[in-house]
Amino acid sequence: MAKLLSDFAVGESGKILSVSGSGAVRRRLFDMGVTPGADVLLRKKAPLGDPIEITIRGYELTLRKAEAACVGMQSAKEAAK
């Protein structure tokens, strides 16, 4: 079952399945390496849930919650089943 990166809990990891969004947002995500097939670890969430910090492709990246909601994920727990 796929879920959005914005719905992940701190410490949860998974693989990117899809990147939605339109125009500049989608292009910006791709430019930062947020592409299908990449492994992601959610490292931190701000107290109100925005922004979030992820580890992707060996570096830390901070995303707004609206940007993270454009990223469809498969949880590592789901993949292991």
ZIKARA-V951634 format. One line per field, one symbol per residue. psi: psi as a letter, one per 20 degrees, with the letter a starting at -180 (. if undefined). burial: b if it has 16 or more other ideal C-beta (glycine too) atoms within 10 Angstrom, else e. A space follows every 50 residues. Layout:
psi = ???
burial = ???
This chain:
psi = pqrqhiiqqpiqrappgqobrqchgggggghjjnqpiqpqpogqpqhjjo aqpqppkjrpppqqhhghiiopqoqhghhi.
burial = eebebbebeeebbbebeebebeeeeeeebeeeebeeeeebbbeebeeeee bbebebeeeebebebebbebbbbebeeeeee
